[in-house]
Amino acid sequence: MNNKIEKEINVDKSEENIENSQTEKDLDNIDIENVDQVEENVDQVEKEDGLLKEIEGLRDEKLRLLAEMENLRKRSDKEKIDSIRYGCINLARDMLSPNDNLTRAFEALPRNETIPEGVNNLIDGLKMVQKELTTILEKHGVKKIESKDKKFDHNFHQAMIEIENDEVEPGTVIQEMQSGYTMHERLLRPSMVGVSKKSSKNIVNDENNHDVLQED
């Protein structure tokens, strides 16, 4: 009887051990499967991150390329416009000299003398030529710089002499020896001018007044 009971107990223990062993194997299998799955997920995430970074890099490269192409297009358009606007700048500058000579010739004509009709006709013809020349220059963007009675501006004026004059502010253009011109707002030739300055008498008076004020 006792042997039978012991056998049954041993059988139960054996079955229990078998079940425990199977459970442990199942757990081991589950852990291995989970680890493999986690590693696979990690690899997948890393691949996705790498692809995202690569896509972002390609996107930035594309944006930079588009920006460079836009800048190149703008530079090309600007160069094309400048070529059209300023392509004849040297020719326009050379045409100013004959215009100056015509102006000097008209200014040198005697004012109080009777001029023969034939000469008058010639003068009128030359004036028409000068007017047409001026019209052509203006058509191409050439404009005369208005300097007289303006404040001296080194961007457009070239000072040749200083003239004492107390009737205007110092640094005012009061004489123009040669007209200046611009071409589409770019300086073609500066105006040669005479600029006002205080007279020596007024300079002395200003210095004396300054000394008096310091003494007070």
C-alpha positions as CSV (number, residue, x, y, z in Angstrom):
1,M,0.0,0.0,0.0
2,N,2.7,2.4,1.0
3,N,4.7,1.5,-2.1
4,K,1.7,2.3,-4.3
5,I,1.2,5.7,-2.6
6,E,4.9,6.5,-3.0
7,K,4.8,5.5,-6.7
8,E,1.8,7.8,-7.2
9,I,3.6,10.6,-5.4
10,N,6.7,10.1,-7.5
11,V,4.6,10.1,-10.7
12,D,2.9,13.3,-9.6
13,K,6.3,14.9,-8.9
14,S,7.6,13.7,-12.2
15,E,4.7,15.2,-14.0
16,E,5.1,18.4,-12.1
17,N,8.8,18.5,-13.0
18,I,8.0,17.9,-16.6
19,E,5.4,20.7,-16.5
20,N,7.9,23.1,-14.8
21,S,10.6,22.2,-17.3
22,Q,8.1,22.8,-20.2
23,T,7.1,26.1,-18.6
24,E,10.7,27.2,-18.4
25,K,11.3,26.2,-22.0
26,D,8.2,28.2,-23.0
27,L,9.5,31.2,-21.0
28,D,12.9,30.9,-22.6
29,N,11.3,30.7,-26.0
30,I,9.1,33.7,-25.3
31,D,12.1,35.7,-24.0
32,I,14.1,34.8,-27.1
33,E,11.2,35.8,-29.4
34,N,10.7,39.0,-27.5
35,V,14.4,39.9,-27.7
36,D,14.5,39.1,-31.4
37,Q,11.4,41.2,-32.0
38,V,12.8,44.2,-29.9
39,E,16.0,44.0,-31.8
40,E,14.1,43.9,-35.1
41,N,12.1,46.9,-34.0
42,V,15.2,48.8,-33.0
43,D,16.8,48.0,-36.4
44,Q,13.7,49.2,-38.1
45,V,13.6,52.5,-36.1
46,E,17.2,53.1,-36.9
47,K,16.6,52.5,-40.6
48,E,13.7,54.9,-40.5
49,D,15.7,57.5,-38.7
50,G,18.5,57.1,-41.2
51,L,16.1,57.5,-44.1
52,L,14.5,60.5,-42.5
53,K,17.9,62.2,-42.1
54,E,18.8,61.3,-45.7
55,I,15.5,62.8,-46.9
56,E,16.1,65.9,-44.8
57,G,19.6,66.2,-46.2
58,L,18.3,65.9,-49.8
59,R,15.6,68.4,-49.0
60,D,18.1,71.0,-47.7
61,E,20.4,70.3,-50.7
62,K,17.5,70.9,-53.1
63,L,16.5,74.1,-51.3
64,R,20.1,75.4,-51.5
65,L,20.3,74.5,-55.2
66,L,17.0,76.3,-55.9
67,A,18.3,79.4,-54.0
68,E,21.5,79.3,-56.0
69,M,19.6,79.0,-59.2
70,E,17.4,81.9,-58.3
71,N,20.3,84.1,-57.3
72,L,22.0,83.2,-60.6
73,R,18.9,84.1,-62.5
74,K,18.7,87.4,-60.8
75,R,22.3,88.2,-61.4
76,S,21.9,87.2,-65.1
77,D,18.8,89.4,-65.4
78,K,20.6,92.3,-63.7
79,E,23.7,91.9,-66.0
80,K,21.4,91.8,-69.0
81,I,19.6,95.0,-68.0
82,D,22.9,96.8,-67.1
83,S,24.3,95.7,-70.5
84,I,21.3,97.2,-72.3
85,R,21.3,100.4,-70.1
86,Y,25.0,101.1,-69.9
87,G,26.3,99.3,-73.0
88,C,26.8,102.7,-74.8
89,I,28.1,104.6,-71.8
90,N,31.5,105.2,-73.4
91,L,29.9,106.5,-76.6
92,A,27.6,108.8,-74.6
93,R,30.6,110.2,-72.7
94,D,32.4,110.9,-75.9
95,M,29.4,112.7,-77.4
96,L,29.5,115.2,-74.5
97,S,32.7,116.8,-75.8
98,P,31.1,118.0,-79.2
99,N,28.1,119.2,-77.2
100,D,30.4,121.2,-74.9
101,N,32.2,122.7,-77.9
102,L,29.0,123.9,-79.5
103,T,27.9,125.4,-76.2
104,R,31.2,127.3,-75.9
105,A,30.9,128.5,-79.5
106,F,27.4,129.9,-78.9
107,E,28.6,131.6,-75.7
108,A,31.5,133.2,-77.6
109,L,29.3,134.8,-80.2
110,P,29.2,138.6,-80.1
111,R,26.0,139.8,-78.5
112,N,25.9,143.4,-79.6
113,E,27.1,143.1,-83.1
114,T,25.1,142.7,-86.3
115,I,25.6,139.2,-87.7
116,P,25.1,138.5,-91.4
117,E,22.0,136.6,-92.3
118,G,24.0,133.7,-93.7
119,V,25.9,133.3,-90.4
120,N,22.7,133.5,-88.5
121,N,21.3,130.7,-90.6
122,L,24.4,128.7,-89.8
123,I,24.1,129.4,-86.1
124,D,20.4,128.4,-86.2
125,G,21.4,125.1,-87.9
126,L,24.1,124.4,-85.3
127,K,21.6,125.0,-82.5
128,M,19.2,122.6,-84.1
129,V,22.0,120.0,-84.3
130,Q,22.8,120.6,-80.6
131,K,19.2,120.3,-79.7
132,E,18.9,117.0,-81.6
133,L,22.0,115.7,-79.9
134,T,20.7,116.6,-76.5
135,T,17.4,114.8,-77.4
136,I,19.3,111.7,-78.4
137,L,21.3,111.7,-75.2
138,E,18.2,112.1,-73.1
139,K,16.5,109.3,-75.0
140,H,19.3,107.0,-73.7
141,G,19.0,108.2,-70.1
142,V,21.7,110.9,-70.2
143,K,20.6,113.9,-68.1
144,K,22.4,117.1,-67.1
145,I,23.2,117.6,-63.5
146,E,21.7,120.8,-62.1
147,S,24.5,122.2,-60.0
148,K,24.1,126.0,-59.8
149,D,23.0,127.1,-56.3
150,K,23.0,123.6,-55.1
151,K,24.9,122.2,-52.1
152,F,28.2,120.8,-53.1
153,D,28.0,117.0,-53.4
154,H,31.2,115.1,-54.0
155,N,29.2,112.3,-55.7
156,F,28.3,114.6,-58.6
157,H,30.6,117.7,-58.3
158,Q,34.3,118.3,-58.7
159,A,35.4,121.5,-57.0
160,M,37.8,123.5,-59.1
161,I,38.0,126.7,-57.1
162,E,36.7,128.3,-53.9
163,I,35.1,131.7,-54.3
164,E,34.5,134.1,-51.4
165,N,30.9,134.9,-51.1
166,D,29.0,135.8,-47.9
167,E,25.6,136.0,-49.6
168,V,25.2,132.2,-49.7
169,E,26.0,129.3,-47.4
170,P,29.6,128.1,-47.5
171,G,29.8,125.0,-49.7
172,T,27.3,126.2,-52.3
173,V,27.9,125.8,-56.0
174,I,28.0,129.3,-57.4
175,Q,29.8,128.7,-60.7
176,E,29.8,125.9,-63.2
177,M,32.8,125.6,-65.5
178,Q,31.7,122.4,-67.2
179,S,28.3,120.7,-67.0
180,G,28.1,117.2,-65.5
181,Y,25.8,114.4,-66.6
182,T,24.4,111.1,-65.3
183,M,23.2,108.1,-67.3
184,H,20.3,106.2,-65.7
185,E,21.4,107.6,-62.3
186,R,25.0,106.5,-62.8
187,L,27.6,109.3,-62.9
188,L,28.7,109.8,-66.5
189,R,30.8,112.9,-65.8
190,P,31.0,115.2,-62.7
191,S,30.3,118.9,-62.9
192,M,33.4,121.1,-62.6
193,V,32.3,123.8,-60.2
194,G,33.3,126.8,-58.1
195,V,32.2,126.5,-54.5
196,S,31.5,129.4,-52.1
197,K,33.4,130.0,-48.9
198,K,33.4,132.8,-46.3
199,S,35.3,135.9,-47.0
200,S,38.5,136.5,-45.1
201,K,36.9,139.5,-43.4
202,N,34.1,137.4,-42.0
203,I,36.4,134.7,-40.9
204,V,38.4,137.2,-38.9
205,N,35.2,138.6,-37.4
206,D,34.0,135.1,-36.4
207,E,37.3,134.4,-34.7
208,N,37.2,137.7,-32.8
209,N,33.6,137.0,-31.7
210,H,34.6,133.5,-30.6
211,D,37.4,134.9,-28.5
212,V,35.1,137.4,-26.9
213,L,32.6,134.7,-26.0
214,Q,35.4,132.6,-24.4
215,E,36.6,135.6,-22.3
216,D,33.0,136.2,-21.0
